[in-house]
């Protein structure tokens, strides 16, 4: 699945589909979250945030930042492994 997320991101970037690239990063982040790969999760959420911002989806940007901060808090508290 990792390969296909990366292919989707690369294809969206190549064709300059900013909204598709944002969504691909976001979905990849949820995938990595399920795997427990924190660094990859945060990296993809932040890349998604960057692309949503570029696209002008400001509400989505705020939502992603709040979610990432919430996840970091849970990880810090040990509520999620």
Secondary structure, DSSP 8 states (H G I E B T S, - for coil): -HHHHHHHHHHHHHTT-HHHHHHHHHHHHHHHHHHT-HHHHHHHHHHHHHHHHHHT-HHHHHHHHHHHHHHHHHHHHTS--
